[in-house]
Every structure is written in structure tokens, then in C-alpha cells.
Amino acid sequence: MFKKLLAQVGIGAAKVDTRLYFDSLAPGEMVEGEVYITGGDVSQKIDDIYIYLVTEYLREEEDTSITEECILMQYRLSERFNLEAKEEIVIPFSFPLPEETPLTLTSQPVYLRTGLDIPIAVDPKDTDYIEVHPHPLMQAVFDALENLGFQLHEVDCQYNTHFGGRYPFVQEFEFRPMGKYQGSLDELEIIFSLYSEDLEVFLEIDKRARGFGGFLEETFDLDERYVQFQVTLDDLNLPMGELEAMIEEIIESQIN
């Protein structure tokens, strides 16, 4: 009886440990691994084993930035069962990383939270961080911008229900001009919408204010131009210069 009471507060209770086969993935790739459940000092009923894929975003509220958690997906591993004392169970899992998963650039967190749902007891949990690197279509845009003289300056996830799709945030990539556009642009901001075979790119071009007219444009946000274009898997087979030329033409058409 005493061991059962201890297990209810987490002492000598069941434990869970998630082990990923690969912890560096691009959006759309498969998350694969195994969950190890080890029984404690007493038998316990397990109502559910779950995996949450989690990230965070910022929301502005009364001039204050609030960090909020977003569950990108929930994956259920098992039905209700009894876990005997010291028993070890291994459950494999596999699911696609959602295409809207943010990249883990500049410390943006993305992680798996695995837990056991145990009635009338502290639920054991395990947290495993994932590195999310750019999809090849995203990387092609990054490379083209770098070759055009833009440098990635800031990345963050912001509350946005307009562009956010099924999630209440978007990931924004801010680039600063270091080359020929340094005198005519303040920054470029990019938002991606990734699909299985193509990438929608939303580009915000922020012109540098010039004179009184430029000051008025900047004051009323009239200096910001918005353009949308698409990159497909077929474009990856073309010379990099073609994507660069397309983006350069878009920029030139907006600043002239």
C-alpha cells in the first residue's frame, strides 16, 4: 500500500523515455523513434500514451510580448493497459513532421512531449527537442537571397491568424541588404507556405525612406510592398541563377 501511495506522487512510479532515430529533420519528413515505458515499484494502469509536437510563438498584448505554446499535432500510441512492476515496453512510432512546422533557427523551440496518462497519479513526461532545418525549396530561396546580397537578420514566430493557416502563428524571416540594395531597401521579410510539391513565398519589401515624401510613406507604412510568388520542385533542377533573376526582377519592379 505504501509503495502505491509513493507511486501516486511520482516516487517509484512508471517512467517514459522517447528515443528518436533522427533528431534533425525538414518539414514534411518522417519523425521516427521508439518510446520506452518502464514499470515502477508497483503495477499501474495506463490510460493513454501520447506524443505532442510542440512549438512556441509570440503574441503582442498591451505593448507586451507574451510567449504562448502551440501543439502542432497529437499522436496517440496506445489504448488502456496495465503496466506491471519493472515491466519494460517498447512502442515504435512514425508520423510526418507537419509542413507548417517552424524552422529552429535562432533558438526557435520545437520538441516532442511524451507522456503517460495514469489515473490518480503524477503523469510521467519526457521532452525531446528536434532540429528543424529548411526544406530544399526553402533553402533555394535562402541561397538566392544570399547571392543577391541579403543577410538573414532575425527569425521569429508571431501570432497571425491571416497567414497562419491551421495554426495561429507564422514564422517570419527578416533579411537585411548588404549589397547593391543597401541604399534603397531597409529590409525584406519572408513568410513561407509549404505544400508537398511547391512553396508559396510571401515577400514584404520595405523601401528606405528618401526625403519628405519618403518620410510620409514610411510613417503610414506606404513604403511596404507585398508580393507573392511560387517555387516548385521542378525549379530545383534549374540553374540557381534563374531563381535569383526572378527574385531580383520582383524587387526591382517594386522599388523603381
C-alpha positions as CSV (number, residue, x, y, z in Angstrom):
1,M,0.0,0.0,0.0
2,F,2.8,2.4,0.9
3,K,4.5,1.8,-2.4
4,K,1.2,2.6,-4.2
5,L,0.9,5.9,-2.3
6,L,4.5,6.8,-3.3
7,A,3.9,6.0,-6.9
8,Q,0.9,8.3,-7.0
9,V,3.2,11.2,-6.2
10,G,5.8,10.1,-8.7
11,I,8.2,8.2,-6.4
12,G,8.9,4.7,-7.7
13,A,6.4,5.2,-10.4
14,A,6.5,4.3,-14.1
15,K,8.9,6.2,-16.4
16,V,8.8,7.1,-20.1
17,D,11.7,7.8,-22.4
18,T,11.4,8.7,-26.1
19,R,14.3,7.9,-28.4
20,L,14.4,9.4,-31.9
21,Y,16.1,7.7,-34.7
22,F,16.9,11.2,-36.2
23,D,16.5,14.5,-34.4
24,S,17.3,16.7,-37.4
25,L,14.5,16.9,-39.9
26,A,13.0,19.1,-42.6
27,P,9.2,19.9,-42.6
28,G,7.4,17.0,-44.3
29,E,9.9,14.4,-43.3
30,M,9.1,11.4,-41.1
31,V,9.5,11.6,-37.3
32,E,10.5,8.1,-36.2
33,G,11.6,6.5,-33.0
34,E,10.6,4.4,-30.0
35,V,9.0,5.1,-26.7
36,Y,10.4,3.1,-23.8
37,I,7.9,2.6,-20.8
38,T,9.4,1.1,-17.7
39,G,7.3,0.0,-14.8
40,G,8.0,1.3,-11.3
41,D,7.8,-0.5,-7.9
42,V,4.1,-1.3,-8.3
43,S,1.6,-2.2,-11.0
44,Q,-0.1,0.8,-12.6
45,K,-3.0,1.4,-15.0
46,I,-2.0,3.4,-18.1
47,D,-5.0,5.1,-19.7
48,D,-3.1,6.6,-22.6
49,I,0.3,7.2,-24.1
50,Y,0.6,10.3,-26.1
51,I,3.1,12.4,-28.1
52,Y,2.6,16.1,-28.6
53,L,4.7,18.0,-31.1
54,V,5.0,21.5,-29.6
55,T,6.4,24.9,-30.5
56,E,6.0,28.5,-29.2
57,Y,5.1,31.9,-30.7
58,L,4.9,35.5,-29.6
59,R,1.7,37.5,-29.2
60,E,1.5,41.2,-28.5
61,E,-0.9,42.2,-25.8
62,E,-1.0,45.8,-24.5
63,D,2.6,46.5,-25.6
64,T,3.9,43.3,-24.0
65,S,5.2,40.2,-25.8
66,I,3.7,37.0,-24.4
67,T,5.1,33.6,-25.3
68,E,2.3,31.1,-26.0
69,E,2.6,27.3,-26.6
70,C,1.2,25.7,-29.8
71,I,0.5,22.0,-30.1
72,L,1.2,21.3,-33.8
73,M,-0.1,17.7,-33.6
74,Q,-1.0,15.0,-31.1
75,Y,-0.2,11.3,-31.7
76,R,-1.7,8.6,-29.6
77,L,0.4,5.5,-29.1
78,S,-1.7,3.0,-27.1
79,E,-5.0,2.1,-25.7
80,R,-5.5,1.5,-21.9
81,F,-3.4,-1.3,-20.4
82,N,-1.8,-2.5,-17.1
83,L,1.9,-1.9,-16.7
84,E,3.4,-4.4,-14.2
85,A,6.2,-3.5,-11.8
86,K,9.6,-3.3,-13.5
87,E,8.0,-4.3,-16.8
88,E,9.5,-2.7,-19.9
89,I,7.5,-2.0,-23.1
90,V,8.9,-0.5,-26.3
91,I,6.5,1.1,-28.8
92,P,7.7,2.3,-32.2
93,F,6.1,5.3,-33.8
94,S,6.3,7.2,-37.1
95,F,4.5,10.3,-38.3
96,P,5.2,13.1,-40.8
97,L,6.5,16.4,-39.4
98,P,3.8,18.9,-40.4
99,E,4.8,21.2,-43.3
100,E,3.9,24.2,-41.2
101,T,6.5,23.3,-38.5
102,P,8.7,26.3,-37.9
103,L,12.4,26.1,-38.5
104,T,14.6,26.0,-35.4
105,L,16.7,28.9,-36.5
106,T,17.8,31.4,-33.8
107,S,16.7,29.2,-30.9
108,Q,13.0,28.7,-32.0
109,P,12.0,25.6,-30.0
110,V,10.3,22.6,-31.5
111,Y,10.0,19.5,-29.3
112,L,8.2,16.2,-28.6
113,R,6.5,15.9,-25.3
114,T,5.7,12.3,-24.5
115,G,3.6,11.4,-21.5
116,L,1.7,8.6,-19.7
117,D,-1.8,9.3,-18.5
118,I,-2.1,7.5,-15.2
119,P,-5.3,7.8,-13.1
120,I,-4.9,9.4,-9.7
121,A,-1.1,9.9,-10.1
122,V,1.5,12.2,-11.4
123,D,1.8,11.7,-15.1
124,P,5.4,10.9,-16.2
125,K,6.7,13.1,-19.1
126,D,9.7,13.2,-21.4
127,T,10.8,16.1,-23.6
128,D,12.9,15.7,-26.7
129,Y,14.0,18.7,-28.9
130,I,14.1,18.4,-32.7
131,E,16.3,20.5,-35.0
132,V,14.1,21.5,-38.0
133,H,16.2,22.6,-41.0
134,P,14.9,24.2,-44.2
135,H,13.1,22.2,-46.8
136,P,15.0,22.1,-50.1
137,L,12.6,24.6,-51.6
138,M,13.1,27.0,-48.7
139,Q,16.9,26.6,-48.9
140,A,16.8,27.5,-52.6
141,V,15.1,30.8,-51.7
142,F,17.6,31.4,-48.8
143,D,20.5,30.7,-51.2
144,A,19.1,33.0,-53.9
145,L,18.7,35.9,-51.4
146,E,22.2,35.4,-50.0
147,N,23.6,35.5,-53.6
148,L,21.7,38.8,-54.1
149,G,23.4,40.3,-51.1
150,F,20.8,39.8,-48.4
151,Q,21.7,38.5,-44.9
152,L,19.3,36.8,-42.5
153,H,18.9,39.1,-39.6
154,E,16.0,37.9,-37.4
155,V,13.6,34.9,-37.3
156,D,10.6,34.7,-35.1
157,C,7.1,33.2,-34.8
158,Q,4.4,35.8,-34.4
159,Y,0.7,35.5,-33.7
160,N,-1.1,35.9,-37.1
161,T,-4.4,34.4,-38.0
162,H,-4.4,35.7,-41.5
163,F,-1.4,33.8,-42.8
164,G,-1.2,31.2,-40.1
165,G,-3.4,28.6,-41.8
166,R,-4.4,25.9,-39.3
167,Y,-2.1,27.4,-36.6
168,P,-2.4,30.9,-35.0
169,F,1.1,32.0,-36.0
170,V,3.5,32.5,-38.8
171,Q,7.3,32.3,-38.9
172,E,8.8,35.5,-40.3
173,F,12.3,35.7,-41.8
174,E,13.8,39.2,-41.8
175,F,16.7,39.9,-44.2
176,R,18.9,43.0,-44.3
177,P,20.5,44.2,-47.6
178,M,24.3,44.1,-47.6
179,G,25.0,44.6,-51.3
180,K,23.6,46.9,-54.0
181,Y,20.2,47.2,-52.3
182,Q,21.7,48.6,-49.1
183,G,20.8,52.2,-50.2
184,S,17.3,51.5,-51.4
185,L,15.8,48.9,-49.0
186,D,15.5,48.7,-45.3
187,E,14.7,45.0,-45.2
188,L,12.9,42.1,-46.8
189,E,10.5,39.9,-44.8
190,I,9.6,36.4,-46.0
191,I,6.8,34.1,-44.9
192,F,6.6,30.5,-46.3
193,S,3.6,28.3,-47.0
194,L,5.0,24.8,-47.8
195,Y,3.0,22.1,-49.7
196,S,4.0,18.7,-50.9
197,E,5.4,19.9,-54.3
198,D,5.6,23.6,-54.1
199,L,6.3,26.6,-51.9
200,E,4.3,29.8,-51.7
201,V,6.6,32.7,-50.8
202,F,5.1,35.9,-49.3
203,L,7.6,38.7,-49.7
204,E,7.4,42.1,-48.0
205,I,9.7,44.7,-49.4
206,D,10.4,47.6,-47.1
207,K,11.8,50.6,-49.0
208,R,14.2,53.0,-47.4
209,A,12.7,56.5,-46.9
210,R,14.0,59.2,-49.1
211,G,13.2,62.9,-48.5
212,F,9.9,64.3,-47.1
213,G,7.8,62.1,-49.4
214,G,9.7,59.0,-48.3
215,F,9.2,60.1,-44.7
216,L,5.4,60.2,-45.2
217,E,5.4,56.8,-46.9
218,E,7.4,55.3,-44.0
219,T,5.2,57.0,-41.4
220,F,2.0,55.5,-42.9
221,D,3.6,52.2,-43.9
222,L,3.1,53.1,-47.6
223,D,6.8,52.1,-48.2
224,E,6.0,48.4,-47.7
225,R,5.1,46.4,-50.8
226,Y,3.8,42.8,-50.8
227,V,4.5,40.2,-53.5
228,Q,3.7,36.5,-53.7
229,F,5.5,34.0,-55.8
230,Q,5.8,30.2,-56.1
231,V,8.8,27.9,-56.2
232,T,8.2,24.3,-57.3
233,L,10.3,21.1,-57.2
234,D,10.9,21.5,-60.9
235,D,12.7,24.8,-60.1
236,L,15.3,22.8,-58.2
237,N,16.5,21.3,-61.4
238,L,17.1,24.8,-63.0
239,P,20.3,26.8,-62.6
240,M,20.3,28.8,-59.4
241,G,20.7,32.0,-61.4
242,E,17.1,31.7,-62.7
243,L,15.6,31.9,-59.2
244,E,17.9,34.7,-58.4
245,A,16.9,36.6,-61.5
246,M,13.2,36.1,-60.8
247,I,13.5,37.5,-57.2
248,E,15.7,40.3,-58.4
249,E,13.1,41.3,-61.0
250,I,10.4,41.3,-58.4
251,I,12.5,43.6,-56.1
252,E,13.4,45.9,-59.0
253,S,9.7,46.2,-60.0
254,Q,8.7,47.3,-56.5
255,I,11.4,49.8,-55.7
256,N,11.5,51.6,-59.1
